[in-house]
Amino acid sequence: MGAGRYDVIVVGARVAGAATAMLLARQGLRVLAVDRVSFPSDTVSSHQLQVPGAALLYRWGLLGQLTAAATPPVRRVRFDAGGGLVMDGQFPGHDGVDALYSPRRTLLDSVLVEAAREAGAEIRENFRVTQVTASGGRVTGIRGSARGRPAVTETASLVIGADGKRSLVAAAVGARRYRERPVRSFASYSYWAGIPVPDGELYQRPGRAVAVFPTNDELTMVYVAAPVTEFASARTNLEGHYLRTLDQCADLGERVRSGSRAERLRTTPDQPNTFRRPHGPGWALVGDAGVVMDSVSAQGMTNALRDASYLSAAVIAGLGGSRPLAAALRGHQRRRDRAIRGMYDFTLGLAAFSRATPGQRRFLAAVAADQRETDRFLGAFAGIVPPEQYFTLGTVVRILGPRGIRKYRTSEVGGTAARAVSGRVT
Ligand SMILES: Cc1cc2nc3c(=O)[nH]c(=O)nc-3n(C[C@H](O)[C@H](O)[C@H](O)COP(=O)(O)OP(=O)(O)OC[C@H]3O[C@@H](n4cnc5c(N)ncnc54)[C@H](O)[C@@H]3O)c2cc1C
């Protein structure tokens, strides 16, 4: 299938890269995937894998490995919007899966890497790419080295950057950015023992979003997001900032203090929001390298898995000759952008931490009073129903009725109803 020793080289082998390598190798392509780390490996990421992400693992035959490692399925979530507004509901099912999972990255990324290996991909761990090679304006391969070894060059028909939000591949090819927005929030999270939670918990407080989910080893992951403008002052005492936020969330602070912190607190303000053009001559991008967004909506891994599925279909069509590769990759960009745009805008709305208007609170109260609507709302919040399909004027009218909608000021509905309702629930 073309020049190069490999059909495809994938740089980066976590959720996006390992999944892409696995899907391509399962179709018989000669795939090399490299990563500068060795697995199992942790990374700065909390790790709610939303129902659609879990459904992809199920389709690929890998979800059982998460459950076998005692990753608790979470079917219910309690959403506390503050001021006594609480919704308690169940995630809608998606493609045969009805639970969210929070596997540790040491587990999830290893499962994917092993699946890629098993499918026939060559995986080189501890291998750092330092350069993307090109000839006549077309990417031809990579140059890099395994730890302590001399540099080598490897060639392929296509080099895929799955190397995360600070992608070397994207920088090397000058991938154009679009829809870029400034960093909005910083996040802190840690793992707690002795505070078991059977369900997920989400809290919205002024200037804060909090998520609590059970993970492996009977630990509970507790995550806090706050405006990045507070980062400089919070820095002097990050743990104090984190615990003070938990104290605002019903009895959460008390529960957490009654347990013990099992690992250090991780904090990061490195949360860019951007799309990148994901293809060009001899190259493509997948996962965070292609689209990255604030972690407040916990969508990055699900996006990465979906992107891996879409991109690998395009690459198989393009390299297999059923469609010109460039056209297949252009089609992939359109499909990716359509799938992710609504959630991207919704996420930016959440990360703005705006206060809810009275109309929005009326909307939320009406949702909370109706179990079916609560489940639908939670489904949109988790990306099971695309947020742009749920947060519409039609939904507001359906829930508040024609009388209620009149009280909803024009400014609250104005622009798109999605913006009016989403991300403004505090
Ligand atoms: C604080 C925080 C919380 C988050 N919480 C969630 C959540 O709850 N749910 C969710 O779905 N997402 C969450 N995310 C987002 C999620 O972590 C990312 O979207 C996801 O990891 C993207 O996967 P990826 O494979 O594209 O990139 P990455 O996971 O970043 O992997 C990139 C890989 O490329 C390798 N690499 C990079 N450069 C090179 C090089 N030059 N040579 C060789 N290898 C290289 C790296 O070693 C790395 O292993 C969170 C993110 C943050 C920051």
The ligand as an SDF file (V2000), in Angstrom:
LIG
                    3D

 53 58  0  0  0  0  0  0  0  0999 V2000
   -7.4030   17.8490   34.5630 C   0  0  0  0  0  0  0  0  0  0  0  0
   -7.9890   17.0700   33.4320 C   0  0  0  0  0  0  0  0  0  0  0  0
   -9.0820   16.2610   33.6480 C   0  0  0  0  0  0  0  0  0  0  0  0
   -9.6490   15.5340   32.5980 C   0  0  0  0  0  0  0  0  0  0  0  0
  -10.7450   14.7620   32.8510 N   0  0  0  0  0  0  0  0  0  0  0  0
  -11.2980   14.0460   31.8470 C   0  0  0  0  0  0  0  0  0  0  0  0
  -12.4190   13.2160   32.0960 C   0  0  0  0  0  0  0  0  0  0  0  0
  -12.9280   13.0920   33.2230 O   0  0  0  0  0  0  0  0  0  0  0  0
  -12.9400   12.5270   31.0480 N   0  0  0  0  0  0  0  0  0  0  0  0
  -12.4180   12.6370   29.7860 C   0  0  0  0  0  0  0  0  0  0  0  0
  -12.9310   12.0040   28.8590 O   0  0  0  0  0  0  0  0  0  0  0  0
  -11.3460   13.4000   29.5310 N   0  0  0  0  0  0  0  0  0  0  0  0
  -10.7760   14.1130   30.5310 C   0  0  0  0  0  0  0  0  0  0  0  0
   -9.6840   14.8820   30.2800 N   0  0  0  0  0  0  0  0  0  0  0  0
   -9.1880   14.9810   28.8990 C   0  0  0  0  0  0  0  0  0  0  0  0
   -8.3730   13.7500   28.5270 C   0  0  0  0  0  0  0  0  0  0  0  0
   -7.3160   13.5690   29.4270 O   0  0  0  0  0  0  0  0  0  0  0  0
   -7.8210   13.9220   27.1100 C   0  0  0  0  0  0  0  0  0  0  0  0
   -8.8250   14.3810   26.2460 O   0  0  0  0  0  0  0  0  0  0  0  0
   -7.2670   12.6130   26.5720 C   0  0  0  0  0  0  0  0  0  0  0  0
   -6.1980   12.1690   27.3650 O   0  0  0  0  0  0  0  0  0  0  0  0
   -6.7860   12.7930   25.1340 C   0  0  0  0  0  0  0  0  0  0  0  0
   -6.1970   11.6080   24.6880 O   0  0  0  0  0  0  0  0  0  0  0  0
   -5.0910   11.6090   23.5600 P   0  0  0  0  0  0  0  0  0  0  0  0
   -4.7560   10.1800   23.3340 O   0  0  0  0  0  0  0  0  0  0  0  0
   -5.5590   12.4380   22.4170 O   0  0  0  0  0  0  0  0  0  0  0  0
   -3.8580   12.4050   24.1550 O   0  0  0  0  0  0  0  0  0  0  0  0
   -2.9820   12.1310   25.4630 P   0  0  0  0  0  0  0  0  0  0  0  0
   -3.7440   11.3660   26.4710 O   0  0  0  0  0  0  0  0  0  0  0  0
   -2.4310   13.4610   25.8390 O   0  0  0  0  0  0  0  0  0  0  0  0
   -1.7910   11.2000   24.9470 O   0  0  0  0  0  0  0  0  0  0  0  0
   -0.7890   11.6880   24.1260 C   0  0  0  0  0  0  0  0  0  0  0  0
    0.3810   10.7140   24.1740 C   0  0  0  0  0  0  0  0  0  0  0  0
    1.3550   11.1710   23.2210 O   0  0  0  0  0  0  0  0  0  0  0  0
    2.6400   10.9370   23.7510 C   0  0  0  0  0  0  0  0  0  0  0  0
    3.5690   11.8520   23.1070 N   0  0  0  0  0  0  0  0  0  0  0  0
    3.5050   13.2030   23.0560 C   0  0  0  0  0  0  0  0  0  0  0  0
    4.5610   13.7080   22.3680 N   0  0  0  0  0  0  0  0  0  0  0  0
    5.3090   12.6440   21.9910 C   0  0  0  0  0  0  0  0  0  0  0  0
    6.5310   12.5220   21.2780 C   0  0  0  0  0  0  0  0  0  0  0  0
    7.1850   13.5980   20.8020 N   0  0  0  0  0  0  0  0  0  0  0  0
    7.0250   11.2920   21.0540 N   0  0  0  0  0  0  0  0  0  0  0  0
    6.3770   10.1870   21.5220 C   0  0  0  0  0  0  0  0  0  0  0  0
    5.2220   10.2460   22.2240 N   0  0  0  0  0  0  0  0  0  0  0  0
    4.6910   11.4600   22.4490 C   0  0  0  0  0  0  0  0  0  0  0  0
    2.4860   11.2270   25.2370 C   0  0  0  0  0  0  0  0  0  0  0  0
    3.4970   10.5690   25.9900 O   0  0  0  0  0  0  0  0  0  0  0  0
    1.0910   10.6680   25.5200 C   0  0  0  0  0  0  0  0  0  0  0  0
    1.1480    9.3540   26.0000 O   0  0  0  0  0  0  0  0  0  0  0  0
   -9.0970   15.6220   31.3070 C   0  0  0  0  0  0  0  0  0  0  0  0
   -7.9780   16.4290   31.0870 C   0  0  0  0  0  0  0  0  0  0  0  0
   -7.4310   17.1540   32.1250 C   0  0  0  0  0  0  0  0  0  0  0  0
   -6.2390   18.0240   31.8700 C   0  0  0  0  0  0  0  0  0  0  0  0
  1  2  1  0
  2  3  1  0
  2 52  2  0
  3  4  2  0
  4  5  1  0
  4 50  1  0
  5  6  2  0
  6  7  1  0
  6 13  1  0
  7  8  2  0
  7  9  1  0
  9 10  1  0
 10 11  2  0
 10 12  1  0
 12 13  2  0
 13 14  1  0
 14 15  1  0
 14 50  1  0
 15 16  1  0
 16 17  1  0
 16 18  1  0
 18 19  1  0
 18 20  1  0
 20 21  1  0
 20 22  1  0
 22 23  1  0
 23 24  1  0
 24 25  2  0
 24 26  1  0
 24 27  1  0
 27 28  1  0
 28 29  2  0
 28 30  1  0
 28 31  1  0
 31 32  1  0
 32 33  1  0
 33 34  1  0
 33 48  1  0
 34 35  1  0
 35 36  1  0
 35 46  1  0
 36 37  1  0
 36 45  1  0
 37 38  2  0
 38 39  1  0
 39 40  1  0
 39 45  2  0
 40 41  1  0
 40 42  2  0
 42 43  1  0
 43 44  2  0
 44 45  1  0
 46 47  1  0
 46 48  1  0
 48 49  1  0
 50 51  2  0
 51 52  1  0
 52 53  1  0
M  END
$$$$
